[in-house]
Amino acid sequence: MFGDMMGMMNKLKEAQKKVEETKERLHTVLIDEASNDGKLKVTITANRTLKTIDINEDLLADKEMLEDYLILTLNKAIEKATNINEAEIAAVAKEGMPNIPGL
């Protein structure tokens, strides 16, 4: 039983290491999102770090419209990044979990 416990602990440590490696890798996964008309483009990482914002000059004349564009486009990008992030982390965590009876 003690050997089984040590094996499970080692598997858990390996899984934790893989999750951390995946989190680091997700810093390099870029998600591009644009407004429907292409006047605003953003790039964020799968860890939801904003990398670039490209704003068409037409939007600079109207502060409220620019704010609306930013909110809508950033929220779409963040949603995509969150989905990728959660799926990747869940897959790595599930893969590394030991087979524990009853769980």
GITA-V749544 format. One line per field, one symbol per residue. ss: DSSP state (@ for helix, = for strand, . for the rest). burial: b if it has 9 or more other C-alpha atoms within 8 Angstrom, else e. A space follows every 50 residues. Layout:
ss: ???
burial: ???
This chain:
ss: .@@@@@@@@@@@@@@@@@@@@@@@@....=====.....======....= =====.@@@@@.@@@@@@@@@@@@@@@@@@@@@@@@@@@@@@@@@@.... ...
burial: eeeeeeebeebbebbbebbeebbeebbeebbbbbbeeebbbbbbbbbbee eeeebeeebbeeeeebeebbebbbebbbebbbebbeebbeebbeebbeee eee
